[in-house]
Amino acid sequence: MSAPTREQVEAALDQARPELVKHGGNVELLGVNDQGVVLVRLVGACSGCKHANATLSNIIGKTLKELLPGISRVDALM
C-alpha cells in the first residue's frame, strides 16, 4: 500500500478541521513521508492544550486513518 500524497492528507484533514475550529483550534500539515507518517502542528487553542494528545489521536489520527489506509502514524510538533 502506498503512502498518501500531501493533497490527499490535506483533503482528509479538512474533514477533521470543523471539530477543531469549534474549539478555537486548527491543524497545519507539515509533511507526509513515504512510510505514511504524517507530521502536523496543532495551532490556535489546540496548541498547548492539555487535551492536545487526545485531539491528535481521537480526532486527527482517527480521521486520517479511516480515510487514508496508507497512513501508518500521525505525529505532532507541540
N, CA, C and O atoms as a printed pandas DataFrame, in Angstrom:
     atom_number atom_name residue_name chain_id  residue_number  x_coord  y_coord  z_coord
0              1         N          MET        A               1    0.857   -1.177    0.000
1              2        CA          MET        A               1    0.000    0.000    0.000
2              3         C          MET        A               1    0.903    1.240    0.000
3              4         O          MET        A               1    1.824    1.343    0.810
4              5         N          SER        A               2    0.639    2.146   -0.885
5              6        CA          SER        A               2    1.479    3.340   -0.977
6              7         C          SER        A               2    0.996    4.428   -0.023
7              8         O          SER        A               2   -0.173    4.492    0.357
8              9         N          ALA        A               3    1.943    5.272    0.341
9             10        CA          ALA        A               3    1.623    6.388    1.232
10            11         C          ALA        A               3    0.785    7.405    0.473
11            12         O          ALA        A               3    0.967    7.580   -0.732
12            13         N          PRO        A               4   -0.118    8.070    1.154
13            14        CA          PRO        A               4   -0.952    9.084    0.507
14            15         C          PRO        A               4   -0.129   10.324    0.155
15            16         O          PRO        A               4    0.929   10.577    0.732
16            17         N          THR        A               5   -0.636   11.072   -0.790
17            18        CA          THR        A               5    0.012   12.321   -1.188
18            19         C          THR        A               5   -0.338   13.420   -0.187
19            20         O          THR        A               5   -1.260   13.283    0.617
20            21         N          ARG        A               6    0.410   14.494   -0.258
21            22        CA          ARG        A               6    0.145   15.664    0.588
22            23         C          ARG        A               6   -1.273   16.180    0.336
23            24         O          ARG        A               6   -1.974   16.563    1.273
24            25         N          GLU        A               7   -1.690   16.190   -0.926
25            26        CA          GLU        A               7   -3.029   16.672   -1.281
26            27         C          GLU        A               7   -4.114   15.797   -0.669
27            28         O          GLU        A               7   -5.137   16.301   -0.204
28            29         N          GLN        A               8   -3.892   14.490   -0.669
29            30        CA          GLN        A               8   -4.868   13.575   -0.074
30            31         C          GLN        A               8   -4.964   13.787    1.439
31            32         O          GLN        A               8   -6.052   13.746    2.013
32            33         N          VAL        A               9   -3.819   14.012    2.071
33            34        CA          VAL        A               9   -3.814   14.237    3.515
34            35         C          VAL        A               9   -4.512   15.558    3.843
35            36         O          VAL        A               9   -5.283   15.627    4.799
36            37         N          GLU        A              10   -4.249   16.602    3.061
37            38        CA          GLU        A              10   -4.921   17.895    3.283
38            39         C          GLU        A              10   -6.438   17.734    3.171
39            40         O          GLU        A              10   -7.188   18.273    3.984
40            41         N          ALA        A              11   -6.876   16.993    2.167
41            42        CA          ALA        A              11   -8.318   16.777    1.974
42            43         C          ALA        A              11   -8.908   16.021    3.166
43            44         O          ALA        A              11  -10.017   16.333    3.601
44            45         N          ALA        A              12   -8.194   15.042    3.695
45            46        CA          ALA        A              12   -8.673   14.297    4.853
46            47         C          ALA        A              12   -8.680   15.185    6.099
47            48         O          ALA        A              12   -9.598   15.102    6.915
48            49         N          LEU        A              13   -7.661   16.033    6.247
49            50        CA          LEU        A              13   -7.628   16.953    7.385
50            51         C          LEU        A              13   -8.815   17.911    7.355
51            52         O          LEU        A              13   -9.317   18.323    8.401
52            53         N          ASP        A              14   -9.260   18.260    6.152
53            54        CA          ASP        A              14  -10.426   19.131    6.029
54            55         C          ASP        A              14  -11.662   18.509    6.680
55            56         O          ASP        A              14  -12.573   19.227    7.092
56            57         N          GLN        A              15  -11.696   17.184    6.773
57            58        CA          GLN        A              15  -12.820   16.503    7.419
58            59         C          GLN        A              15  -12.730   16.624    8.945
59            60         O          GLN        A              15  -13.752   16.604    9.632
60            61         N          ALA        A              16  -11.516   16.749    9.470
61            62        CA          ALA        A              16  -11.311   16.849   10.921
62            63         C          ALA        A              16  -11.370   18.294   11.412
63            64         O          ALA        A              16  -11.669   18.545   12.579
64            65         N          ARG        A              17  -11.087   19.237   10.526
65            66        CA          ARG        A              17  -10.970   20.640   10.945
66            67         C          ARG        A              17  -12.217   21.228   11.603
67            68         O          ARG        A              17  -12.068   21.974   12.571
68            69         N          PRO        A              18  -13.431   20.943   11.145
69            70        CA          PRO        A              18  -14.599   21.566   11.782
70            71         C          PRO        A              18  -14.664   21.309   13.294
71            72         O          PRO        A              18  -15.045   22.200   14.052
72            73         N          GLU        A              19  -14.304   20.132   13.726
73            74        CA          GLU        A              19  -14.317   19.819   15.155
74            75         C          GLU        A              19  -13.262   20.645   15.902
75            76         O          GLU        A              19  -13.505   21.103   17.018
76            77         N          LEU        A              20  -12.109   20.829   15.290
77            78        CA          LEU        A              20  -11.046   21.623   15.911
78            79         C          LEU        A              20  -11.432   23.100   15.971
79            80         O          LEU        A              20  -11.217   23.771   16.980
80            81         N          VAL        A              21  -12.000   23.589   14.882
81            82        CA          VAL        A              21  -12.382   25.003   14.789
82            83         C          VAL        A              21  -13.456   25.343   15.815
83            84         O          VAL        A              21  -13.476   26.455   16.343
84            85         N          LYS        A              22  -14.353   24.392   16.105
85            86        CA          LYS        A              22  -15.392   24.616   17.116
86            87         C          LYS        A              22  -14.785   24.984   18.467
87            88         O          LYS        A              22  -15.411   25.673   19.272
88            89         N          HIS        A              23  -13.569   24.521   18.705
89            90        CA          HIS        A              23  -12.903   24.761   19.983
90            91         C          HIS        A              23  -11.790   25.804   19.872
91            92         O          HIS        A              23  -10.962   25.937   20.773
92            93         N          GLY        A              24  -11.778   26.537   18.767
93            94        CA          GLY        A              24  -10.810   27.613   18.603
94            95         C          GLY        A              24   -9.445   27.176   18.120
95            96         O          GLY        A              24   -8.481   27.934   18.223
96            97         N          GLY        A              25   -9.345   25.970   17.596
97            98        CA          GLY        A              25   -8.057   25.461   17.139
98            99         C          GLY        A              25   -8.063   25.109   15.672
99           100         O          GLY        A              25   -9.033   25.354   14.955
100          101         N          ASN        A              26   -6.959   24.527   15.240
101          102        CA          ASN        A              26   -6.828   24.059   13.866
102          103         C          ASN        A              26   -5.608   23.165   13.797
103          104         O          ASN        A              26   -4.918   22.959   14.796
104          105         N          VAL        A              27   -5.344   22.635   12.608
105          106        CA          VAL        A              27   -4.196   21.771   12.383
106          107         C          VAL        A              27   -3.518   22.196   11.085
107          108         O          VAL        A              27   -4.175   22.537   10.102
108          109         N          GLU        A              28   -2.195   22.168   11.108
109          110        CA          GLU        A              28   -1.388   22.517    9.937
110          111         C          GLU        A              28   -0.585   21.285    9.531
111          112         O          GLU        A              28    0.101   20.689   10.361
112          113         N          LEU        A              29   -0.667   20.908    8.275
113          114        CA          LEU        A              29    0.101   19.776    7.767
114          115         C          LEU        A              29    1.529   20.228    7.503
115          116         O          LEU        A              29    1.759   21.172    6.747
116          117         N          LEU        A              30    2.489   19.550    8.129
117          118        CA          LEU        A              30    3.895   19.862    7.915
118          119         C          LEU        A              30    4.528   18.935    6.896
119          120         O          LEU        A              30    5.453   19.328    6.185
120          121         N          GLY        A              31    4.034   17.703    6.822
121          122        CA          GLY        A              31    4.590   16.782    5.838
122          123         C          GLY        A              31    4.034   15.385    5.970
123          124         O          GLY        A              31    3.387   15.039    6.959
124          125         N          VAL        A              32    4.299   14.590    4.953
125          126        CA          VAL        A              32    3.949   13.169    4.940
126          127         C          VAL        A              32    5.091   12.453    4.219
127          128         O          VAL        A              32    5.529   12.887    3.153
128          129         N          ASN        A              33    5.570   11.354    4.805
129          130        CA          ASN        A              33    6.691   10.670    4.162
130          131         C          ASN        A              33    6.254    9.388    3.456
131          132         O          ASN        A              33    5.078    9.024    3.475
132          133         N          ASP        A              34    7.208    8.718    2.841
133          134        CA          ASP        A              34    6.923    7.519    2.047
134          135         C          ASP        A              34    6.429    6.341    2.883
135          136         O          ASP        A              34    5.858    5.393    2.344
136          137         N          GLN        A              35    6.646    6.397    4.194
137          138        CA          GLN        A              35    6.182    5.321    5.068
138          139         C          GLN        A              35    4.787    5.599    5.628
139          140         O          GLN        A              35    4.278    4.825    6.439
140          141         N          GLY        A              36    4.170    6.696    5.201
141          142        CA          GLY        A              36    2.825    7.019    5.661
142          143         C          GLY        A              36    2.782    7.706    7.010
143          144         O          GLY        A              36    1.745    7.712    7.673
144          145         N          VAL        A              37    3.909    8.289    7.424
145          146        CA          VAL        A              37    3.944    9.045    8.672
146          147         C          VAL        A              37    3.598   10.497    8.355
147          148         O          VAL        A              37    4.223   11.129    7.504
148          149         N          VAL        A              38    2.596   11.006    9.052
149          150        CA          VAL        A              38    2.129   12.376    8.849
150          151         C          VAL        A              38    2.609   13.224   10.018
151          152         O          VAL        A              38    2.493   12.821   11.175
152          153         N          LEU        A              39    3.148   14.399    9.710
153          154        CA          LEU        A              39    3.585   15.336   10.741
154          155         C          LEU        A              39    2.713   16.577   10.658
155          156         O          LEU        A              39    2.604   17.208    9.607
156          157         N          VAL        A              40    2.092   16.918   11.788
157          158        CA          VAL        A              40    1.201   18.076   11.848
158          159         C          VAL        A              40    1.617   18.990   12.997
159          160         O          VAL        A              40    2.400   18.607   13.867
160          161         N          ARG        A              41    1.081   20.190   12.979
161          162        CA          ARG        A              41    1.224   21.136   14.094
162          163         C          ARG        A              41   -0.174   21.574   14.499
163          164         O          ARG        A              41   -0.967   22.010   13.665
164          165         N          LEU        A              42   -0.463   21.453   15.783
165          166        CA          LEU        A              42   -1.731   21.951   16.298
166          167         C          LEU        A              42   -1.578   23.447   16.529
167          168         O          LEU        A              42   -0.583   23.891   17.102
168          169         N          VAL        A              43   -2.550   24.216   16.090
169          170        CA          VAL        A              43   -2.472   25.673   16.195
170          171         C          VAL        A              43   -3.717   26.219   16.891
171          172         O          VAL        A              43   -4.694   25.501   17.103
172          173         N          GLY        A              44   -3.660   27.505   17.242
173          174        CA          GLY        A              44   -4.772   28.135   17.935
174          175         C          GLY        A              44   -4.931   27.550   19.320
175          176         O          GLY        A              44   -3.940   27.253   19.987
176          177         N          ALA        A              45   -6.151   27.384   19.756
177          178        CA          ALA        A              45   -6.430   26.876   21.096
178          179         C          ALA        A              45   -5.923   25.446   21.292
179          180         O          ALA        A              45   -5.722   25.017   22.428
180          181         N          CYS        A              46   -5.717   24.711   20.214
181          182        CA          CYS        A              46   -5.228   23.332   20.322
182          183         C          CYS        A              46   -3.743   23.284   20.700
183          184         O          CYS        A              46   -3.278   22.298   21.272
184          185         N          SER        A              47   -3.021   24.324   20.387
185          186        CA          SER        A              47   -1.594   24.377   20.684
186          187         C          SER        A              47   -1.394   24.540   22.186
187          188         O          SER        A              47   -1.795   25.546   22.773
188          189         N          GLY        A              48   -0.777   23.552   22.792
189          190        CA          GLY        A              48   -0.515   23.627   24.223
190          191         C          GLY        A              48   -1.683   23.242   25.115
191          192         O          GLY        A              48   -1.553   23.267   26.339
192          193         N          CYS        A              49   -2.802   22.893   24.539
193          194        CA          CYS        A              49   -3.972   22.485   25.324
194          195         C          CYS        A              49   -3.669   21.169   26.037
195          196         O          CYS        A              49   -2.954   20.318   25.507
196          197         N          LYS        A              50   -4.218   21.009   27.241
197          198        CA          LYS        A              50   -3.981   19.773   27.986
198          199         C          LYS        A              50   -4.608   18.553   27.299
199          200         O          LYS        A              50   -4.272   17.413   27.622
200          201         N          HIS        A              51   -5.507   18.796   26.364
201          202        CA          HIS        A              51   -6.156   17.703   25.633
202          203         C          HIS        A              51   -5.550   17.492   24.243
203          204         O          HIS        A              51   -6.127   16.785   23.417
204          205         N          ALA        A              52   -4.397   18.096   23.984
205          206        CA          ALA        A              52   -3.802   18.035   22.645
206          207         C          ALA        A              52   -3.521   16.602   22.195
207          208         O          ALA        A              52   -3.756   16.267   21.034
208          209         N          ASN        A              53   -3.022   15.754   23.095
209          210        CA          ASN        A              53   -2.740   14.368   22.701
210          211         C          ASN        A              53   -4.018   13.620   22.344
211          212         O          ASN        A              53   -4.034   12.827   21.403
212          213         N          ALA        A              54   -5.079   13.869   23.088
213          214        CA          ALA        A              54   -6.364   13.234   22.783
214          215         C          ALA        A              54   -6.901   13.741   21.448
215          216         O          ALA        A              54   -7.429   12.967   20.650
216          217         N          THR        A              55   -6.765   15.034   21.213
217          218        CA          THR        A              55   -7.195   15.607   19.932
218          219         C          THR        A              55   -6.430   14.969   18.788
219          220         O          THR        A              55   -7.005   14.620   17.757
220          221         N          LEU        A              56   -5.125   14.819   18.979
221          222        CA          LEU        A              56   -4.287   14.231   17.937
222          223         C          LEU        A              56   -4.719   12.808   17.614
223          224         O          LEU        A              56   -4.852   12.457   16.441
224          225         N          SER        A              57   -4.938   11.990   18.625
225          226        CA          SER        A              57   -5.285   10.594   18.341
226          227         C          SER        A              57   -6.760   10.385   18.039
227          228         O          SER        A              57   -7.097    9.651   17.109
228          229         N          ASN        A              58   -7.651   11.018   18.806
229          230        CA          ASN        A              58   -9.086   10.740   18.681
230          231         C          ASN        A              58   -9.769   11.466   17.532
231          232         O          ASN        A              58  -10.778   10.986   17.014
232          233         N          ILE        A              59   -9.246   12.595   17.131
233          234        CA          ILE        A              59   -9.869   13.341   16.037
234          235         C          ILE        A              59   -9.017   13.267   14.776
235          236         O          ILE        A              59   -9.470   12.773   13.744
236          237         N          ILE        A              60   -7.796   13.753   14.859
237          238        CA          ILE        A              60   -6.949   13.848   13.671
238          239         C          ILE        A              60   -6.495   12.463   13.207
239          240         O          ILE        A              60   -6.707   12.091   12.053
240          241         N          GLY        A              61   -5.878   11.710   14.097
241          242        CA          GLY        A              61   -5.373   10.388   13.724
242          243         C          GLY        A              61   -6.468    9.450   13.253
243          244         O          GLY        A              61   -6.322    8.763   12.241
244          245         N          LYS        A              62   -7.557    9.427   13.990
245          246        CA          LYS        A              62   -8.681    8.547   13.629
246          247         C          LYS        A              62   -9.237    8.904   12.251
247          248         O          LYS        A              62   -9.482    8.020   11.431
248          249         N          THR        A              63   -9.436   10.187   12.000
249          250        CA          THR        A              63   -9.975   10.625   10.707
250          251         C          THR        A              63   -9.033   10.261    9.573
251          252         O          THR        A              63   -9.463    9.717    8.555
252          253         N          LEU        A              64   -7.751   10.556    9.742
253          254        CA          LEU        A              64   -6.795   10.269    8.674
254          255         C          LEU        A              64   -6.703    8.776    8.387
255          256         O          LEU        A              64   -6.695    8.368    7.226
256          257         N          LYS        A              65   -6.636    7.963    9.427
257          258        CA          LYS        A              65   -6.507    6.515    9.228
258          259         C          LYS        A              65   -7.770    5.900    8.621
259          260         O          LYS        A              65   -7.691    4.934    7.862
260          261         N          GLU        A              66   -8.930    6.459    8.957
261          262        CA          GLU        A              66  -10.176    5.952    8.360
262          263         C          GLU        A              66  -10.256    6.296    6.879
263          264         O          GLU        A              66  -10.684    5.472    6.071
264          265         N          LEU        A              67   -9.845    7.509    6.519
265          266        CA          LEU        A              67   -9.969    7.965    5.139
266          267         C          LEU        A              67   -8.808    7.545    4.250
267          268         O          LEU        A              67   -8.968    7.402    3.038
268          269         N          LEU        A              68   -7.636    7.346    4.854
269          270        CA          LEU        A              68   -6.425    7.035    4.093
270          271         C          LEU        A              68   -5.714    5.842    4.718
271          272         O          LEU        A              68   -4.889    6.021    5.614
272          273         N          PRO        A              69   -6.013    4.637    4.266
273          274        CA          PRO        A              69   -5.425    3.441    4.864
274          275         C          PRO        A              69   -3.884    3.407    4.806
275          276         O          PRO        A              69   -3.264    2.644    5.546
276          277         N          GLY        A              70   -3.269    4.211    3.949
277          278        CA          GLY        A              70   -1.810    4.236    3.853
278          279         C          GLY        A              70   -1.126    4.998    4.969
279          280         O          GLY        A              70    0.103    5.052    5.014
280          281         N          ILE        A              71   -1.901    5.591    5.876
281          282        CA          ILE        A              71   -1.326    6.333    6.999
282          283         C          ILE        A              71   -0.894    5.330    8.066
283          284         O          ILE        A              71   -1.701    4.526    8.532
284          285         N          SER        A              72    0.362    5.379    8.444
285          286        CA          SER        A              72    0.848    4.464    9.487
286          287         C          SER        A              72    0.853    5.118   10.864
287          288         O          SER        A              72    0.644    4.451   11.877
288          289         N          ARG        A              73    1.097    6.447   10.893
289          290        CA          ARG        A              73    1.201    7.146   12.170
290          291         C          ARG        A              73    1.008    8.638   11.951
291          292         O          ARG        A              73    1.319    9.165   10.883
292          293         N          VAL        A              74    0.490    9.317   12.974
293          294        CA          VAL        A              74    0.356   10.766   12.940
294          295         C          VAL        A              74    1.110   11.322   14.144
295          296         O          VAL        A              74    0.805   10.987   15.288
296          297         N          ASP        A              75    2.092   12.171   13.876
297          298        CA          ASP        A              75    2.887   12.805   14.926
298          299         C          ASP        A              75    2.634   14.309   14.870
299          300         O          ASP        A              75    2.276   14.859   13.829
300          301         N          ALA        A              76    2.829   14.955   16.013
301          302        CA          ALA        A              76    2.625   16.410   16.071
302          303         C          ALA        A              76    3.813   17.083   16.722
303          304         O          ALA        A              76    4.408   16.569   17.669
304          305         N          LEU        A              77    4.141   18.248   16.189
305          306        CA          LEU        A              77    5.063   19.143   16.866
306          307         C          LEU        A              77    4.220   19.934   17.837
307          308         O          LEU        A              77    3.245   20.571   17.439
308          309         N          MET        A              78    4.581   19.902   19.096
309          310        CA          MET        A              78    3.762   20.579   20.107
310          311         C          MET        A              78    4.543   21.723   20.723
311          312         O          MET        A              78    4.029   22.421   21.598
